[in-house]
Amino acid sequence: MKQTMHFRENIRFLRNRKDRTQDDVASALEMKRSTLSGYENGVAQPNIDAIILFAKYFNISIDSLLKINLTKLSDHQMKELEHGNDVFITGTKLRVLTTSVDNKNEENIELVPEKAKAGYANGFADPEYIKELPVFQLPFLTKQKKFRTFQLSGDSMLPIPHGSWVTSEFIQDWNSIINGHAYIVLTLDDGIVFKIAENLIETENKLTLYSLNPAYHEYDVHVSQIKEIWQFVHFISSELPDPIVSKDDLFRSIENIRKDVALIKKKVVKK
């Protein structure tokens, strides 16, 4: 069997993470230490039975063991995997969201301003961090869903202007992401981004993200790089979006409408 993607570095990483020696793991799996060493060094190729043994021993799915570079995941993601929540491959399992409630035990809508984005990327799962965020309520939103508001930065989603507050609904099942809809995506590399999504999770384990501003190119994000996804609900801004037509064209259009109305009035008077 051909040496499989990330198997070699993953079994070494998982062994060290559990503070096990090669002798410990080899003994538990009833194999020679030299065989295990060969797997870790890439000089020996595991068969399917060996891969299943490692997956059961480390409590990691075979898909994760083979296809995901586990050394790149955060400690939080690794703990999710080790507890059986293999959400970084399928995007379908339950996610535990850290949230806050008001004095009536109702869900708050937390605000994540621009200056808090870097901290949010690391503290999104920390209850102490989340409870320090500003909160508010929007009575017209259902209490059956969880919402959070993020401040938009940059011009990639114009005509939604820089500085807008984007309120979004928490998505548990990533397979429910709808092509062409807008989402807040928290990623390992880029932090918080607001994009239009193409859902390729079922076939390619990734999302393709697009900007409304055509000056920005689309790009792919593998599910292993995603921490949270929120579906766009609405935005609040103190700025009016730029008009689609130029000011001169707009004035000309208004003038033409006035002339047309005046002409109609003359015709009506004559009749």
Residue pairs with C-beta under 8 A, 6 or more apart in sequence:
1 45
1 46
1 47
1 48
2 45
3 42
3 45
4 46
4 51
4 66
5 66
5 67
6 65
6 66
6 67
6 68
6 69
6 70
7 39
7 46
7 51
7 54
7 65
7 66
8 39
8 40
8 41
8 42
9 69
9 70
9 71
10 60
10 64
10 65
10 66
10 68
10 69
10 70
10 71
11 36
11 39
11 40
11 54
11 58
11 65
12 40
13 70
13 71
14 58
14 60
14 70
15 21
15 22
15 24
15 25
15 40
17 78
18 58
22 33
22 36
22 37
22 40
23 33
25 36
25 57
26 32
26 33
26 35
26 36
28 57
29 36
29 50
29 53
29 54
29 57
31 50
31 53
35 44
38 44
39 46
39 50
46 54
51 62
51 65
51 66
52 62
54 60
54 65
55 61
55 62
55 65
58 65
58 82
59 82
59 84
60 70
60 81
60 82
60 86
61 81
61 86
61 89
63 86
63 89
64 70
64 81
64 86
64 88
64 89
67 89
67 205
68 88
68 89
68 224
69 224
70 78
70 81
72 188
72 224
73 81
73 88
73 224
74 188
74 227
76 125
76 227
77 88
77 224
77 227
80 86
80 87
80 88
81 88
85 93
85 94
85 95
86 93
87 93
87 95
87 174
88 223
88 224
88 226
89 205
89 223
89 224
90 175
90 201
90 223
91 173
91 174
91 175
91 201
91 223
92 173
92 174
92 175
94 172
95 172
95 228
97 146
97 170
97 228
98 124
98 125
98 126
98 127
98 130
99 107
99 108
99 110
99 130
99 146
100 107
100 108
100 110
100 130
100 131
100 133
100 135
101 107
101 108
102 108
102 135
102 137
106 137
106 143
107 143
107 146
107 147
108 135
108 136
108 137
109 135
109 136
109 137
109 138
109 141
109 147
109 148
109 149
109 167
110 130
110 133
110 134
110 135
110 148
110 149
111 133
111 134
111 135
111 136
111 149
111 151
111 165
112 120
112 133
112 148
112 149
112 150
112 151
112 192
113 134
113 151
114 151
114 153
114 163
116 133
117 150
117 151
117 153
117 191
117 192
118 191
119 129
120 129
120 186
120 191
120 192
121 186
121 191
121 192
121 227
122 129
123 129
123 130
124 130
124 186
124 227
124 228
136 149
138 147
138 167
141 147
141 167
141 233
145 169
145 170
146 169
146 170
147 167
147 168
147 169
147 170
147 233
148 167
148 168
148 170
148 184
148 230
149 165
149 166
149 167
149 168
150 165
150 166
150 168
150 184
150 192
150 194
150 230
151 163
151 164
151 165
151 166
152 160
152 161
152 162
152 163
152 164
152 165
152 166
152 194
152 235
153 162
153 163
154 162
155 161
155 162
155 213
156 194
156 195
156 211
156 212
156 213
156 216
157 182
157 194
157 195
157 211
157 212
157 213
158 212
158 213
158 241
158 242
159 212
159 241
159 242
160 166
160 194
160 212
160 235
160 237
160 241
161 237
161 239
161 241
163 237
163 238
163 239
164 235
164 236
164 237
164 239
165 235
165 236
165 237
166 184
166 194
166 232
166 234
166 235
167 233
167 234
167 235
167 236
168 183
168 184
168 230
168 231
168 232
168 233
169 230
169 231
169 233
170 228
170 229
170 230
171 177
171 183
171 229
171 230
171 231
174 199
174 201
174 223
174 226
174 229
175 199
175 201
175 202
177 183
177 197
177 199
177 201
177 207
177 229
177 231
178 197
178 199
179 197
179 198
179 199
180 196
180 197
180 198
181 196
181 197
181 231
181 232
182 194
182 195
182 196
182 197
182 231
182 232
183 194
183 195
183 196
183 197
183 229
183 230
183 231
183 232
184 192
184 193
184 194
184 228
184 229
184 230
184 231
184 232
185 192
185 193
185 194
185 195
185 197
185 207
185 209
185 221
185 226
185 228
185 229
185 230
186 192
186 226
186 227
186 228
186 229
187 193
187 221
187 225
187 226
187 227
188 225
188 226
188 227
189 225
190 221
193 209
194 232
195 209
195 210
195 211
196 209
196 210
196 211
196 212
197 207
197 208
197 209
197 210
198 207
198 208
198 209
198 210
198 218
199 207
200 206
200 207
200 208
200 220
201 207
201 223
205 222
205 223
205 224
206 220
206 221
206 222
206 223
207 220
207 221
207 223
207 226
208 218
208 219
208 220
208 221
209 218
209 219
209 220
209 221
210 218
211 218
243 250
245 253
